[in-house]
Amino acid sequence: GRILAAYLGFEFIDPKDVIFIDQEGRYDVKKTDAILSQKLSETPYAVIPGFYGSLNDGSGKIKAFSRGGSDVTGSIVAKNGKVDLYENWTDVSGFLIADPRIVKNPDVIETITYKELRELSYMGASVLHENSVFPVRKEGIPIHIKNTNRPEDQGTLIVESTCHKPTHVITGIAGKQGFATVMIEKDMMNSEIGFGRKVLQVLEDLNISWEHMPTGIDDLSIILRSRELTPIKEQEILKQLTQKLEVDTAEIEHDLSIIMIVGEKMKSQVGVTATAAKALSENEVNIQMISQGSSEVSIMFVVSKNQEEKAIKALYNAFFSNN
């Protein structure tokens, strides 16, 4: 950083003096923004390294961000510099519609909203760390993903909302392995006040976080990451559900994958779920669970881990290959 600053004739700003991070690796908004915004207002051009800052306890000790340090640093600097555009130069030409390891030569997504980005990043689309969007999103600053090795490529523009008319109904498809479900059945569950809270309390007491919770009238499923479960915790969950909540049945199933189709345009399009379900059925992919987010930006399919790639290919062909 110092060498580059000297070469360009720019000021070098050391993150330890202007960016402050808590013990969990998250940036201290209040302390950082006050100091960094003042520094940048006095500095027309600067080189600022990524990944680290100082602990926010006043000790002056160096602290790294927990994950995605360079992306997050750039976002914080863009926010406090009150810039018009945050360019993030990386080694790919933007977000792809699907994983190129599964789908051959998928197209680049030209424009994507922050909501769509969050959904795809959560599911493993790792071009940009998901935490890096928060600082600039609040300020209405778009992010442009560009390829350092192919600067002529258009890249992907990330915005809050857009009047851009996408070519396809779906913006992107992503999948992730490593999930398990806790499946619960109890007659008249829907009329038992506080039942859902009691179920989640069992997980909280065991220090287990959950991801999704699709429900029916007399059944409830909790999707969580398999790494959260140990054999002892599994037995304790089943024991407490059976004894304390008096459920009729409780089972835990591992080796599941979540497939997500994402797109703001889905809200105004009829038949998206039907098209997806038909494509999976025709390719003999068994859907174990379906859930649509309340914002209608994403539809989630839970399938067996060994059917994940087949499912992604089927969905891609259904929504993109014929266009």
C-alpha angles and dihedrals in degrees: 000000000000092000092050092047090052092048093051095040091237129136116264113227116194111216091218088071099047110022122066126194132190127229091270093057097256123131119252101236099193098046096038098046095051094053101033096047090052092049094048092048087062096043120069095185129019145161113223122179120225137228102047150054136153129296109263093230093086094250093116091227116150114251129186125214113258094240140348092024100168094046092048093046091052091050093050091049092048091051096048093041088056090226127177095227137015111214114199111195114200140149098275133063096244137289116334124218090238141000108289089213087066105027119044114240100341116192124257116253105240098194128016133172124233090249092054091045092053092052094048094043091052088054093053107273092143105184090110127019109248094227091060094072097064101074095049098035093064090052094048093243115152121223122222116201110207135176115243091203094045106034091166092066115103096233126191125301115209115203141165093243135343142201086208108126108226118221092228136041090233121059097194148342125221138169138195134190132210103074134133133189131220104209117199131184126187129158114244090008091146092062095049107098113224096012095127091048091051092051092051090045089061089057093044092052088054091048093245122145122209133214110198137001117200112183142194133188096276101011139061132188126199118200116205138156115277091226088067090065129078122180089255093050091048092055091046092052092051092044095051094044091052099041105031101031095030094221118180094229136001125183137168122213125191136191097058131146130205118221116194129194111197134194138131089216092065090080092071099035124092120217103022094128091044092052091049095046092048092050092051092046094050089052092049095247111153112222109214096180141001127200132171121202117241090244089057091226094118142029118204126209122190114208138161113283093242091058097051098100093044090051094051092049091049093051093046092052092047096053105027117018095071095049 
